[in-house]
Amino acid sequence: MAAQNPVVQRFAAIDIGTCTCRLLVADVGDGGLEEVHRRCEIVNLGEGVDASGVLAPEAMQRTRDMIASYREDIERLASPGNPVDVTAIATSACRDARNSDVFIAMLEEIGVHLSIIPGQREAELSFLGASAAYQGENLLVADVGGGSTELVFGCGGQKSALSHSFDIGCRRVTERLLRSDPPTKEEMAQAGSWCRSRFAPLFDRRAEEQGEIERMVAVAGTATSVVSVHEAMDPYDSQRVNGYRVTREILEEVRARLARMPLERRKKVKGLQPQRAGVIVGGLIILQNVLDLAGVDSFSVSESDILQGTVVDAYRSSSAPGSVRSKKAPQPSAPVVS
């Protein structure tokens, strides 16, 4: 049996996605996780990657500059003789780009060791973070990102039972299929059909193997934006957002309202980050189709996601007997079924 580690340790996780770059610093011990510091910025590292296959130099530079700022925050939160353990991960955009090695080298220059994790690992960490609040429930966790969407099934508080990472995200859908401003009904219908056809086989497989979905939990910026737009939040209130129940009617109302607006009007909507306005309709189409396929009438929004999962996983790795913590993102203890 693994020895218990009673000491609270400070960890930092940096998550570099297709659209956002996020930081979480938290204290973790056997009693759980306590958030110390959080930042989230839209840097659009993956802008154009779906078409070009490469990360743009200016996108890499602005992301590198943001992470340098995060690095300063982390150093400020370290105590003498007890540095913060940092895990930096990158997901869809870096997985797709042929020149990700250039970006990795840029971050090495500022002392950040980056791991580009596979989609299945992304799904596992998202489930670990999002499911903790729903112990014992039969869950679907949906993580809609800029370049990919992870769908994970399992029982809250346990390892995921079935998952898949799809190359479908709000930026990818927008750049491929929503080219008009505002998007046309035909474009949105085509985007919905494309998402649904890709997702459906996983739901068919799940229906054969598991029981009814008791709760859908949605994480990441598209899901949180539904709440902040619906509630017209200014400023954003993460405590109100976390656990918020979004009904099918709320989701449809927000999607329809934003889809009717040209981009410049959408940027001014209260509760919506202007930098997210260009891809939000694509993200809402993805969420809507996942909700339909899940056969539930609502989803719960969670502020706990891959960041919390990464921090908890790092703590578990450091607490294991004989473990030597690597600066690279740790690998899963068991493969994720896909």
C-alpha positions in Angstrom: 0.0 0.0 0.0 1.3 3.5 -0.9 2.5 5.5 2.0 0.5 8.6 2.8 2.2 11.9 2.5 0.8 14.3 5.1 2.8 17.3 3.9 1.0 19.9 1.8 2.9 20.7 -1.3 2.6 23.5 -3.8 2.2 22.7 -7.5 1.7 24.7 -10.6 0.1 23.5 -13.9 0.3 25.4 -17.2 -2.2 24.3 -19.9 -1.5 25.5 -23.4 -4.4 24.9 -25.7 -5.4 26.0 -29.1 -7.0 29.2 -27.9 -6.2 29.6 -24.3 -3.1 29.5 -22.0 -3.9 28.9 -18.4 -2.2 28.7 -15.1 -3.2 27.1 -11.8 -1.1 27.2 -8.6 -2.5 25.1 -5.8 -1.5 23.5 -2.5 -2.3 19.8 -2.4 -2.2 17.3 0.4 -4.2 14.3 1.6 -7.0 16.6 2.6 -7.5 17.8 -1.0 -6.6 20.7 -3.2 -6.7 24.4 -2.3 -6.4 27.0 -5.1 -3.7 29.6 -4.6 -3.6 31.5 -7.9 -5.2 31.2 -11.3 -4.8 33.0 -14.6 -6.4 32.5 -18.0 -5.5 34.3 -21.2 -6.6 33.8 -24.8 -3.4 33.7 -26.9 -4.7 31.7 -30.0 -1.6 29.7 -30.4 -3.4 27.4 -32.8 -4.7 30.1 -35.1 -4.5 28.8 -38.7 -2.9 25.5 -37.7 -5.7 23.3 -39.1 -5.0 24.7 -42.6 -1.3 25.3 -42.4 0.0 22.5 -40.2 2.4 24.9 -38.4 2.4 27.3 -35.4 2.7 30.9 -36.6 5.9 32.7 -35.3 3.8 35.6 -33.8 1.5 33.1 -32.1 4.4 31.3 -30.5 6.0 34.5 -29.4 2.9 35.9 -27.7 2.3 32.5 -26.0 5.9 32.4 -24.9 5.6 35.9 -23.5 2.5 35.0 -21.5 4.1 31.9 -20.1 7.1 34.0 -19.0 4.6 36.2 -17.1 3.2 33.0 -15.5 6.7 31.9 -14.6 7.1 35.2 -12.7 3.9 34.5 -10.8 5.1 31.0 -9.9 8.4 32.3 -8.6 6.7 34.9 -6.5 4.5 32.2 -4.9 7.5 29.9 -4.1 8.8 29.9 -0.5 12.6 29.9 0.3 14.0 26.4 -0.1 10.7 25.0 -1.3 10.2 25.8 -5.0 6.9 25.2 -6.8 6.8 21.9 -8.8 5.7 23.0 -12.3 4.1 20.8 -15.0 3.5 22.4 -18.4 1.4 20.6 -21.0 0.3 21.4 -24.5 -2.6 19.8 -26.4 -4.3 19.9 -29.8 -2.5 22.8 -31.6 1.0 21.5 -30.7 0.0 17.9 -31.5 -1.0 19.0 -35.0 1.8 21.4 -35.7 5.0 20.2 -37.6 7.1 22.8 -35.9 6.2 22.2 -32.3 9.8 21.5 -31.5 10.5 25.2 -32.2 7.9 26.2 -29.5 9.3 23.7 -27.0 12.8 25.2 -27.5 11.4 28.7 -26.9 9.9 27.7 -23.6 13.1 25.8 -22.6 14.9 29.2 -22.9 12.7 30.6 -20.1 13.0 27.4 -17.9 9.7 25.8 -18.7 9.8 22.2 -19.8 6.8 21.4 -22.0 5.2 18.1 -22.7 2.8 17.7 -25.6 0.3 15.1 -24.4 -1.8 12.8 -26.5 -5.5 13.2 -26.7 -6.2 10.2 -24.5 -4.0 11.6 -21.8 -5.8 14.9 -22.0 -9.1 13.1 -21.6 -7.9 11.3 -18.5 -6.6 14.4 -16.8 -9.8 16.3 -17.6 -11.9 13.5 -16.1 -9.7 13.4 -13.0 -10.2 17.2 -12.4 -13.9 17.4 -13.3 -15.3 14.2 -11.7 -14.0 14.8 -8.2 -17.1 16.8 -7.2 -19.5 14.1 -8.4 -18.4 11.0 -6.4 -20.3 7.8 -7.4 -22.3 9.4 -10.3 -22.3 7.9 -13.8 -20.8 10.8 -15.7 -20.0 12.1 -19.2 -17.3 14.8 -19.0 -17.1 16.9 -22.2 -14.0 19.1 -22.7 -14.6 21.3 -25.7 -11.3 22.9 -26.7 -10.1 25.0 -29.6 -8.7 22.1 -31.7 -10.1 19.0 -30.0 -13.0 17.7 -27.9 -12.5 15.0 -25.3 -15.5 12.9 -24.3 -15.0 10.8 -21.2 -17.4 8.3 -19.5 -16.9 6.9 -16.0 -17.9 7.0 -12.4 -17.1 10.1 -10.4 -14.1 9.6 -8.2 -12.8 6.6 -10.1 -10.8 6.1 -13.3 -12.5 6.8 -16.5 -14.1 3.8 -18.2 -14.3 4.9 -21.8 -12.9 8.0 -23.6 -12.0 9.4 -26.9 -10.3 12.6 -28.1 -11.8 14.0 -31.4 -10.0 16.4 -33.7 -13.1 18.7 -33.4 -12.8 22.0 -31.6 -14.3 25.4 -31.7 -11.5 27.0 -33.7 -11.3 24.0 -36.1 -15.0 24.0 -36.7 -15.0 27.7 -37.2 -12.1 27.8 -39.6 -13.4 24.8 -41.6 -17.1 25.4 -41.8 -18.3 28.7 -40.4 -16.8 31.1 -42.9 -19.6 33.7 -43.2 -20.1 36.6 -40.8 -22.5 35.8 -39.1 -22.5 32.1 -40.0 -25.4 31.0 -42.2 -28.0 28.5 -41.2 -26.5 26.1 -43.9 -23.0 26.4 -42.4 -24.2 25.7 -38.9 -26.3 22.8 -40.0 -23.3 21.4 -41.9 -21.1 21.9 -38.8 -23.6 20.2 -36.6 -23.9 17.2 -38.9 -20.1 16.8 -39.1 -19.8 16.9 -35.3 -22.7 14.5 -34.8 -21.4 11.9 -37.3 -18.0 11.9 -35.7 -19.3 11.6 -32.1 -22.2 9.1 -32.6 -20.1 5.9 -32.8 -18.6 6.5 -29.4 -22.1 7.0 -27.9 -23.3 3.8 -29.6 -20.4 1.9 -28.1 -21.0 3.3 -24.7 -24.7 2.4 -24.7 -23.7 -1.3 -25.2 -21.3 -1.3 -22.3 -22.6 1.0 -19.6 -25.7 2.3 -17.9 -27.6 5.5 -18.2 -25.7 8.8 -18.0 -26.7 10.5 -14.7 -24.9 13.7 -15.3 -23.1 15.5 -18.1 -20.3 17.8 -16.9 -18.8 20.3 -19.3 -15.5 22.0 -18.8 -13.4 24.7 -20.5 -14.2 28.1 -22.1 -17.2 27.3 -24.3 -19.2 25.9 -21.3 -18.2 28.6 -18.9 -19.1 31.3 -21.5 -22.6 29.9 -21.8 -23.2 30.8 -18.1 -21.4 34.2 -18.2 -23.3 35.3 -21.3 -26.6 34.0 -20.0 -26.1 35.8 -16.6 -24.4 38.9 -18.3 -21.5 38.6 -15.9 -19.2 41.6 -15.6 -16.8 40.7 -14.1 -16.7 37.0 -14.5 -17.6 35.1 -11.3 -16.0 31.6 -11.2 -17.9 30.7 -8.0 -21.3 31.3 -9.6 -20.2 29.5 -12.8 -18.9 26.4 -11.0 -21.7 23.8 -10.7 -24.2 25.9 -12.7 -26.9 23.8 -14.4 -27.3 24.8 -18.1 -30.5 23.5 -19.5 -31.1 22.7 -23.2 -33.2 25.8 -23.4 -30.4 28.1 -22.0 -27.9 26.6 -24.4 -30.1 27.0 -27.4 -31.0 30.6 -26.5 -27.4 31.6 -26.1 -26.3 29.9 -29.3 -29.1 31.4 -31.4 -28.5 34.9 -30.0 -24.8 34.8 -30.7 -25.1 33.2 -34.1 -27.3 36.0 -35.3 -24.7 38.6 -34.6 -21.8 39.7 -36.8 -18.4 39.3 -35.1 -18.0 43.0 -34.1 -21.3 42.9 -32.2 -20.5 39.6 -30.6 -17.3 41.1 -29.2 -19.4 43.5 -27.2 -21.7 41.0 -25.6 -21.6 41.2 -21.8 -20.1 38.1 -20.3 -18.2 37.1 -23.4 -14.5 37.6 -23.8 -13.9 39.6 -27.0 -11.1 37.2 -28.0 -13.5 34.2 -27.8 -16.2 35.9 -29.9 -14.8 34.5 -33.2 -15.0 30.8 -32.2 -17.9 30.7 -29.6 -20.6 29.7 -32.1 -18.5 26.7 -33.2 -18.0 25.7 -29.6 -21.8 26.0 -28.8 -22.6 23.8 -31.8 -20.3 21.1 -30.5 -21.8 21.3 -27.0 -25.3 21.1 -28.4 -24.6 18.0 -30.3 -22.9 16.3 -27.4 -25.9 17.1 -25.2 -28.3 15.6 -27.8 -26.3 12.4 -28.2 -26.0 12.1 -24.4 -29.8 12.1 -24.1 -29.8 14.4 -21.1 -31.6 17.7 -20.7 -28.8 19.7 -19.1 -25.2 19.8 -18.1 -23.3 21.0 -15.1 -20.4 23.4 -15.7 -17.2 22.7 -13.8 -14.3 25.1 -13.2 -12.3 22.0 -12.3 -10.7 20.4 -15.3 -7.4 19.4 -16.8 -5.5 21.9 -14.6 -6.8 20.4 -11.4 -6.3 16.9 -12.8 -2.7 17.7 -13.7 -1.9 19.1 -10.2 -3.5 16.1 -8.4 -1.7 13.7 -10.7 1.6 15.5 -10.0 1.0 15.2 -6.3 0.2 11.5 -6.5 3.3 10.9 -8.5 5.5 12.8 -6.0 3.9 10.9 -3.1 4.5 7.4 -4.5 7.2 5.5 -2.6 10.6 5.8 -4.4 9.2 8.3 -6.9 11.4 10.9 -8.5 9.3 13.7 -9.9 10.0 14.5 -13.5 9.5 17.9 -14.9 7.7 16.2 -17.8 4.0 15.5 -17.6 3.6 12.1 -16.0 2.2 9.3 -18.0 -1.1 7.6 -17.1 -0.9 4.5 -14.8 -3.2 2.6 -17.2 -4.2 3.2 -20.8 -7.4 5.0 -21.5 -9.9 2.9 -23.5 -10.7 4.6 -26.8 
